[in-house]
Amino acid sequence: FVLSDGTLLNETFHVFAMEKEENLVRFMVDDAVFFTRTIDDLKENNVWPFNQEFRFIVNIAIGHPITPKLNDFPTSMQVDYVRVYDRPTPSMTGIRSLNLFSKRYAVFKILNAPEDAKLIWKVSNGAQITSSPDGSEIEVNFGLKSFGSLSVSCTIESSCGSKTIHNHVHINALGEVLIVVMLAVLVYVTLLPFYVAKRSRLKRSKDSSSKLANNLHCVEFKERRPLLENTRSFRKNRL
């Protein structure tokens, strides 16, 4: 899991949570949903085991390619608290990243908000809420000029208190810019032979025109020369 605001997981404490409902499991970091699975996601003949009771195991797993290796030890994991609730807590769903060629708008939704809750949505500069900002679901247009990390936040005020949930959306254009550059190079390489051939034809045409003009000048000079000689001869005879 990578935080979309660019910070590292070991820089501060984070709240990791899992919610179980009937035929559904939802995973969150700091109340932002990043992974959801339902019984409908199972392949044929697979069993959904998550409707029964489970126990907690808090450890540092090793051995998988993305988990710590043996040479990363000694290390530690600091746990501030482990809590169990008998009902889901408010959380936010929505995208975590966009790229240059993606749709520039997305939907964000608050789940399990108290019935008497008042929701106050905010977005970063450059983004705009294009739907009603008072409901549990909004649509955000990030615009064509938005890059980097943008924030979508919702403050939930109810009789239980106030709580703010942040969802950072990273808009990355580096990969797409590289694609555009590669396409531009491809177009340049494709069109370059045609450009060179056209320049060559123009040069040959210009050289041919120059030679033709020189030949005409020589012909005109040769045609006039006998006339001048005859004129001189006529004048000599008269003298």
N, C-alpha and C positions, 0 to 999 in steps of 0.2 A: 504494500500500500504506500502510495506517494502522496504527500500533501500538495494540493494544487497551488498553494500560496508560496511555494518554494522553500518553506521551512522544513527542518528535519524532525523526525519523531523524537529524537533524543534531546532536543533543545528545551523542552518543557513537558509538563504532565499533559496527557490527553485522556479523554474519556472514551474507552472502547466498550461497546455495548452490543448485545444480541437480544432480539425480541422474538419470542415464539408465539405464533397464533396457530389456529387449526390449519394444518396443511401449508404453513408459510413460516419461513425463517428470514429475519431481516438483520443485517449487520451495519453498524454505524461507528463513526469516529467523530467525537465532539458533536453528536446529535445530527450529523449529516449522513444520510443513508448512501452507502456506496456499493452494496451488494444485497440482492434479494433472490431467494429461491422459493418456488412453490412446488406442490406435488405434480403440477402439470409439466414441470421441467424434466421429470424423470423419463428415461428411456423405457421402452416396453419391457415388462417383466422385472423391473427394478422395484425395490421396496422403499417406502418413505418411513424412516424410523423416528422422526423427530416429534411425534405426538406423544411420546412417553416421557417420563421424568429422566433428567440427566444430572450428573455431578460436575462440579467445577474442577479443572486441573489448570493451575497457573504455573507455567514453566517456560524455559527458553529452549525451543526445539532446534535441533541441529540435523544436518544431513541432506536437506533439500537444497537445490542450487541457489535459491534466493534467501536462505536462512543462514545464520552465522556458521562459520566453519570451526573446526577444532582449534586452528591457530588464532582464532579471534579471542580465545579465552586467555586469562581470566576476564570475566565481564560480570555485569550485574543487571538486574531488572528491579526497579523500585516501584512498589505498589502502594499507593496511598490508601485505597479502600476497595472492597468488593461488596456490592449491594445487590439485593434481589427485590424486585418490585412485583406486586401482584397485578399490575396493569401497565400497558405500554405508556411511555413518556412521549411528549411531543418531539417530532423529528422532521427534517426537511428532505425531500427528494428533488433531484434535478441533476443536470449534466455537470461535469467537472472540467471539461476541456472542449475547446472548439479549434478548428483550423480555418485557413484562409478560404477554402472551398466549401465549408459547411454552411448550412443555413445559419443566419446571424441572429436567430431568435430561439428561445427555449422556454419550457414551462417548469415552474418550481411550485412545489406543493407542501403544505404543512399537514403532517399526519398526527392523529390522536390528540388534537388540541382540546382543552376543556370546553364544555358547552358555553360557558359564559365568557370565553376568551375574546379579547380584542387584539387583532393582528395589525401590526404596523410594519410595512415592508419598506426597505431601502435598497438602492442599487448604487454602484460606483458611478462617478462622472464618466460620461461617454455612453452609458447604457440608459435605457428608458423603459418604464413599465407601460405596456401597450394594452393592458386589460384593467379591470377594476382592481384598485390596490387594497380593497377592504376585505376580500374573501380569503379563503384558505389556499387558493391557487391563483398564480399570476403568470402572465407571459411577458418576457423581457426581450427587448430588441437591443443587441449589443452594438449595432452599427458597423460600418465598414472601417472606421478609424480606430476601433478599440483593439489594443494589443496588450499583452502582458497578463497580469493577474487582476481580475475584477471581482468584486464582492457583491453577493446578494444576501441580505440579512433580513430577518423577521423577528420583531420583538413581540412576545406573547404575554399579554397582561390579563390576569384573571384573579379570582378570589384566592387562588393558591399562591399568588405572587407573580413576579415578572421574570422572564427568561428570554434571552436573545440567542438565536441560532444563526451562524454564519456559514455560507457556502461559497468557497472561492472557485472561480471559473478561470482557468488558464487558457488564453487565446494565443496559440503558437503559430507563427507564420514562417519559421525558419525552413522547415521541410518543404512547404509550399513554394517559398521563394526560390529554393534550390531547383524545384521542378520547373518553375518559370524560366530560370536562367538556362537550364538544360534544354528546354524547348526553344529558347531564343538561339542558343548555339546550334541546335539542330537545323533550325530554319536558315541560319546564316550559312552553315556548311552546305545545305541543299541548294540555296540560291546563288552561292558564290560562283560556281561554274557558269551559270547562265549570265551573270554579270560580267565575268571575264570574257566570255565568248562575245557578248555584245560590244564590249570595249574593243575587242580585237577586230570585229567587223567594222566598227566606226573608224578605227585607225587605218584599216586597209582601204576603206572607202575614201578617207581623207587623202591617203597617199596616192590613190588612183586619180583623184581629182587634181592633185598637184602635178602629177606627171602629164595628165591630159592638157592642163593649162600650159605647161612648158612646151609640149609638142606643138600646140596651136601657135604659140609665140614663135617657135622656130620656123614653122611652116609659113607664117605671115612674113617673117623676116626674109626667108628665101624667096618668096614670091615677089617681094618689093625690090630685091637686089638687082634683078635684070632690068627693071624699069629705071633704076638709077643709072646703071651702066649705059643704057640706051640714051638716056637724057644727056649724059656727059659726051657720048659719041656724037650726038646731034650738034651739040654746042661746039665741039672740036671741028666738025666739018664746016660749020658756018664761019668759024674763024679762019 
